[in-house]
């Protein structure tokens, strides 16, 4: 069990977003998360969690 726990730990931070965003450098949500330095560090008191449906997230151009 100890080996599984150590294997699950990571040295780097998890990605901000769980999916690929086209032009993530101009996405308002991602830009504000980066600006506020909300990167899900271990010592952060608040974790980012956006619960949105895919249909709500997709934007028509």
Beta strands, then each sheet from edge to edge (+ up, - down):
end
